């Protein structure tokens, strides 16, 4: 019986190698494509220009618990309306120049044949009517001269210069020609002062003591509470007047104190919410001064125990990442230079920086969520 022998034909090895190589290349290409689409990112950093936003607002402090409504600006607190009296002694801190402390030296001349006695405070008059006086008693010898100290009758008047001539009005006109004086040097202030009450120190004493009296109302209250007080001086009197050379003086004072005390925490929240409500949707509030509010009493109602206050809050806003300016669909269709040019056309933007990951990429990612926008404050 005839039988045929089978022969198997094996393909050449290099065909398998080509197939494997092609598969590897396709796999690498696919991985590269996947890598590009899934791992590529663009980071757009925006340096915005800050803008100030400010809001004035009113609030009410009340002692009526049922009237409280923090969302409407009505807060619980304590209303103050009291009259206080007191007296306090202050040490004198002011000074004043001694009367007649403007001193100079004169040469007194006597052309008489007998000596001439001049007593303290004797007047010496310049030709332009400025008066000086002798400090001490002097006796001018006959046909002679003597030196003497003088002071100004009015320290506010100009000082005499060396060589100034003086007449002595207390003498008869005939004697004035024979007994006279002349300034030996320019007159100068001796700088001598005495302790005396000044206007500035009494003004300061009034302010300090009125504050001290007002603080008596709130000294036992919680130190964390905000105190807004108005003071009105009803009566005041000093036992010494300005200019008195006294070592101390007493102030008697009566004041009226109006105001409120309250917990500021909820008001800070109200102030910030008020400010936030003014911020446009395409912007964000990055800071505010709600921790540094200043209050002014506008309308007190002591019968109903309510006081209306006025305050203001301010802050800084910049662009938000949610602004329509940063439409990723629009940005994805631009190259880097076009994006920068586009964004810099907006006055709210100061500068723009764009980087990629991996760094060798230069095109915007296919996936829009791979475009990361960051606002640098």
matplotlib code that plots the C-alpha trace (Angstrom):
import matplotlib.pyplot as plt

x = [0.0, 1.3, 1.7, 2.7, 5.1, 4.0, 6.4, 5.8, 6.7, 8.0, 7.8, 11.2, 12.2, 12.6, 8.9, 8.2, 10.7, 9.0, 5.6, 7.0, 8.8, 5.7, 3.6, 6.2, 6.3, 2.5, 2.4, 4.9, 3.0, -0.2, 1.4, 2.9, -0.6, -2.1, 0.8, 0.3, -3.4, -3.5, -0.3, 0.2, -0.7, -0.5, -0.2, -1.3, -0.3, -2.1, -0.7, -3.8, -4.1, -5.7, -8.7, -10.2, -13.8, -15.4, -18.8, -20.4, -22.9, -25.2, -25.9, -28.1, -27.1, -30.0, -30.7, -34.0, -33.3, -36.3, -35.3, -31.9, -31.5, -27.8, -28.6, -30.4, -27.6, -29.3, -27.1, -27.3, -25.3, -25.5, -26.6, -24.9, -26.3, -24.8, -23.6, -20.5, -18.8, -15.4, -12.3, -8.7, -5.4, -2.7, 0.9, 1.9, 4.2, 4.2, 6.6, 6.7, 9.5, 9.9, 8.5, 11.4, 13.8, 15.0, 18.2, 20.9, 23.6, 23.5, 26.0, 24.4, 25.9, 25.5, 26.7, 25.5, 27.9, 26.2, 25.4, 22.1, 20.2, 17.9, 15.6, 14.7, 12.2, 13.2, 12.1, 14.5, 12.8, 14.2, 13.5, 11.0, 9.0, 10.2, 10.4, 13.0, 13.6, 16.5, 16.8, 18.6, 19.1, 22.1, 23.9, 25.6, 28.5, 28.8, 30.3, 30.6, 29.2, 28.1, 27.0, 23.6, 21.4, 18.0, 15.0, 12.2, 8.9, 7.2, 9.1, 7.1, 8.6, 11.9, 15.2, 17.5, 20.8, 24.2, 24.5, 20.8, 20.1, 17.7, 16.0, 14.8, 11.1, 11.0, 13.3, 12.4, 13.0, 16.0, 17.6, 16.9, 19.5, 22.1, 21.3, 20.8, 21.7, 23.2, 23.1, 26.5, 25.7, 22.8, 20.1, 19.3, 16.9, 18.4, 16.2, 15.0, 11.7, 9.4, 6.8, 3.4, 0.2, 0.0, -3.1, -1.8, -1.6, -5.0, -6.4, -4.6, -5.8, -9.4, -9.1, -7.4, -9.8, -12.9, -11.5, -10.8, -14.3, -15.8, -13.8, -15.3, -18.5, -16.8, -14.0, -15.8, -17.0, -15.6, -12.4, -13.2, -16.2, -16.0, -16.8, -18.0, -18.4, -19.2, -18.3, -19.8, -18.4, -21.3, -19.4, -15.7, -13.7, -10.0, -9.0, -6.1, -6.1, -3.5, -0.3, -0.6, 2.7, 1.2, 2.8, -0.5, -4.1, -7.5, -10.0, -13.7, -15.6, -19.1, -19.5, -22.3, -21.3, -23.4, -22.4, -22.6, -20.7, -21.0, -19.4, -17.8, -17.5, -20.9, -20.5, -17.2, -19.1, -21.9, -19.3, -17.5, -20.8, -21.8, -18.5, -18.6, -22.1, -20.5, -17.9, -18.7, -19.2, -16.0, -13.8, -12.8, -12.2, -8.6, -8.5, -10.5, -10.3, -13.2, -10.9, -10.2, -13.6, -14.2, -17.6, -19.4, -22.6, -25.3, -28.6, -29.0, -32.5, -32.1, -35.8, -35.9, -32.3, -31.1, -28.2, -27.5, -23.9, -22.1, -19.0, -17.2, -15.4, -12.9, -11.0, -9.1, -10.5, -8.8, -10.0, -11.5, -10.4, -14.1, -14.1, -15.3, -11.9, -10.4, -12.7, -10.7, -12.4, -11.3, -7.8, -7.2, -7.5, -4.6, -0.9, 1.2, 1.9, -1.8, -2.9, -0.5, -1.5, -5.2, -5.0, -2.9, -5.6, -7.6, -6.7, -7.4, -4.3, -0.8, 1.2, 0.9, 3.2, 2.6, 4.5, 4.0, 4.4, 6.3, 8.4, 9.1, 5.4, 4.4, 0.8, -2.3, -3.6, -6.5, -8.4, -9.7, -9.3, -5.6, -5.4, -4.7, -5.3, -3.8, -4.3, -1.3, -2.3]
y = [0.0, 3.3, 6.0, 9.7, 11.3, 14.7, 17.7, 20.7, 24.1, 26.6, 30.3, 32.1, 33.5, 37.0, 37.3, 36.8, 39.4, 41.9, 41.2, 41.6, 44.8, 46.3, 45.4, 47.0, 50.1, 50.4, 49.8, 52.6, 54.9, 54.1, 54.6, 57.9, 59.0, 58.0, 59.7, 62.9, 63.1, 61.9, 63.2, 66.5, 69.7, 73.4, 75.7, 79.3, 81.6, 84.9, 87.8, 90.0, 93.7, 94.2, 96.5, 98.0, 97.6, 99.4, 99.5, 101.8, 100.0, 100.7, 98.4, 98.6, 97.6, 96.7, 95.3, 93.7, 90.0, 89.5, 92.2, 90.6, 89.8, 89.4, 89.0, 92.3, 94.0, 94.1, 92.8, 92.4, 94.7, 97.1, 100.7, 103.3, 106.7, 108.1, 111.3, 111.2, 113.8, 113.9, 116.0, 115.4, 117.2, 117.5, 118.5, 121.6, 120.7, 124.1, 126.9, 130.6, 133.2, 135.4, 138.9, 141.1, 138.2, 140.0, 141.4, 143.7, 146.1, 149.8, 152.6, 155.2, 158.7, 161.5, 165.0, 166.6, 167.9, 165.6, 161.9, 160.6, 157.7, 155.6, 153.0, 149.5, 149.5, 153.0, 153.4, 153.6, 154.6, 154.2, 156.8, 154.5, 154.1, 150.7, 150.6, 148.9, 149.0, 148.9, 145.7, 147.1, 150.4, 152.3, 155.5, 157.3, 159.3, 163.0, 163.6, 159.9, 156.7, 153.3, 150.0, 148.5, 145.6, 146.2, 144.1, 144.6, 146.0, 143.9, 140.7, 140.6, 143.9, 144.0, 144.0, 146.9, 146.8, 148.0, 151.7, 152.4, 155.6, 155.8, 158.7, 158.4, 159.6, 159.7, 162.7, 166.2, 167.2, 169.3, 166.4, 163.9, 165.8, 165.3, 161.8, 159.2, 155.7, 153.8, 150.0, 148.5, 145.2, 143.7, 142.7, 139.0, 136.8, 135.2, 132.1, 132.1, 130.3, 129.4, 126.6, 127.9, 126.4, 126.3, 126.1, 122.9, 121.1, 122.1, 121.0, 117.6, 117.3, 117.8, 115.1, 112.6, 113.0, 112.8, 109.6, 108.3, 109.1, 107.4, 104.3, 103.9, 102.8, 99.9, 98.9, 95.9, 94.7, 92.0, 93.3, 91.4, 93.6, 96.6, 99.9, 102.8, 105.9, 109.6, 112.1, 115.5, 117.9, 119.4, 121.4, 122.0, 124.3, 124.7, 126.2, 128.0, 129.9, 129.6, 131.4, 131.0, 130.0, 127.1, 123.7, 121.9, 122.6, 120.9, 120.1, 119.6, 117.9, 116.7, 114.7, 112.8, 109.5, 107.8, 104.6, 100.9, 97.7, 94.6, 91.4, 92.2, 88.6, 88.5, 92.1, 91.1, 88.3, 90.8, 93.3, 90.7, 89.4, 93.0, 93.5, 90.1, 90.9, 93.7, 91.6, 90.7, 87.1, 87.1, 88.3, 87.1, 88.8, 88.1, 90.2, 92.6, 94.8, 93.4, 92.9, 96.6, 98.2, 101.7, 102.7, 106.0, 106.6, 107.9, 107.7, 106.8, 105.9, 105.6, 105.2, 102.0, 101.0, 101.0, 102.8, 103.0, 102.8, 103.5, 101.8, 100.8, 97.8, 97.6, 94.9, 93.8, 91.9, 90.2, 88.2, 84.7, 81.6, 81.3, 84.5, 84.2, 85.6, 82.2, 80.2, 77.1, 76.2, 79.5, 79.3, 75.7, 77.0, 79.5, 79.1, 80.4, 83.9, 84.3, 83.4, 85.9, 88.7, 87.9, 87.9, 91.1, 93.0, 92.9, 95.7, 93.4, 91.3, 92.5, 89.6, 86.0, 83.0, 79.7, 76.4, 72.8, 69.3, 67.7, 70.7, 69.9, 70.2, 73.6, 73.0, 73.3, 69.9, 68.2, 67.7, 71.0, 69.9, 69.6, 73.4, 74.6, 78.2, 79.7, 83.2, 84.4, 86.9]
z = [0.0, -1.0, 1.7, 1.2, 3.7, 5.1, 5.2, 7.6, 6.3, 9.0, 8.2, 8.3, 11.7, 10.5, 9.8, 13.5, 14.3, 12.1, 13.5, 17.1, 16.2, 14.6, 17.7, 20.0, 17.9, 17.8, 21.5, 22.1, 19.9, 21.7, 25.1, 23.8, 22.7, 26.0, 27.9, 25.9, 26.5, 30.1, 31.6, 29.8, 31.8, 31.2, 34.2, 33.7, 36.6, 36.8, 38.7, 39.2, 40.1, 43.5, 43.8, 47.0, 47.9, 50.8, 52.5, 55.1, 57.3, 60.2, 63.1, 66.3, 69.8, 72.0, 75.4, 74.2, 73.7, 71.5, 69.1, 68.3, 64.6, 63.6, 59.9, 59.9, 61.9, 65.4, 68.2, 71.9, 74.2, 77.1, 76.7, 78.9, 79.9, 83.1, 84.8, 86.8, 89.1, 90.7, 91.6, 91.2, 92.1, 89.4, 89.9, 88.0, 85.0, 83.2, 83.5, 82.7, 82.5, 85.5, 85.1, 84.2, 83.4, 80.3, 81.7, 80.4, 81.7, 81.4, 82.2, 84.3, 83.9, 86.5, 85.4, 88.6, 91.2, 93.8, 93.8, 92.5, 94.1, 92.0, 93.6, 92.3, 89.5, 88.4, 84.8, 81.9, 78.6, 75.0, 72.4, 70.7, 74.0, 75.2, 79.0, 81.2, 84.9, 87.4, 89.3, 92.3, 94.1, 92.8, 93.8, 90.9, 92.1, 91.3, 87.9, 87.5, 86.1, 87.4, 85.9, 86.8, 85.8, 84.2, 83.1, 80.7, 81.9, 79.2, 78.2, 74.9, 73.7, 71.6, 73.5, 73.5, 71.5, 72.7, 72.6, 73.1, 75.0, 77.9, 79.7, 83.3, 83.2, 87.0, 87.0, 86.0, 82.4, 83.4, 85.4, 82.6, 80.5, 83.2, 84.5, 81.9, 80.8, 77.9, 77.1, 77.4, 75.5, 73.6, 76.1, 76.3, 78.1, 81.3, 80.7, 84.3, 84.7, 87.5, 87.9, 86.7, 85.4, 81.6, 79.3, 77.7, 80.9, 82.1, 78.7, 79.1, 82.7, 81.5, 78.9, 81.1, 84.1, 81.9, 80.4, 83.9, 85.1, 82.1, 82.6, 86.1, 84.3, 82.5, 84.8, 86.1, 82.7, 80.6, 79.0, 75.8, 75.2, 72.9, 74.5, 72.5, 74.6, 74.1, 76.8, 77.3, 79.9, 81.9, 84.4, 85.1, 87.4, 88.3, 91.7, 90.0, 86.7, 83.8, 84.7, 88.5, 90.1, 92.1, 92.6, 92.0, 91.1, 91.5, 88.8, 89.7, 86.9, 85.9, 82.7, 80.9, 79.4, 76.6, 74.8, 74.4, 75.2, 73.1, 71.9, 68.6, 67.2, 65.4, 64.2, 62.4, 60.6, 59.7, 58.4, 56.3, 54.9, 54.0, 52.2, 50.4, 49.0, 47.1, 45.4, 41.7, 40.8, 38.7, 41.6, 45.0, 48.4, 49.5, 52.7, 54.8, 57.9, 59.8, 62.8, 63.0, 62.9, 64.2, 65.5, 65.7, 67.7, 65.4, 67.1, 70.8, 72.1, 75.9, 76.5, 74.5, 75.3, 71.8, 70.1, 66.4, 65.4, 62.1, 60.8, 57.6, 56.4, 53.5, 51.7, 48.6, 45.7, 42.7, 39.8, 40.5, 38.7, 37.8, 35.8, 32.2, 31.2, 31.9, 29.5, 29.0, 25.7, 24.4, 25.8, 24.5, 20.9, 21.3, 21.5, 24.3, 22.9, 21.9, 25.4, 27.0, 24.7, 25.2, 29.0, 29.3, 27.5, 30.8, 33.2, 36.2, 35.2, 35.8, 34.4, 33.1, 33.2, 31.4, 32.0, 30.8, 32.1, 30.7, 30.1, 26.4, 25.6, 24.0, 23.1, 25.3, 26.6, 24.8, 28.1, 29.4, 33.0, 32.4, 32.0, 35.5, 36.3, 39.4, 40.8, 42.8, 45.4]

ax = plt.figure().add_subplot(projection="3d")
ax.plot(x, y, z, "-o")
ax.set_aspect("equal")
plt.show()
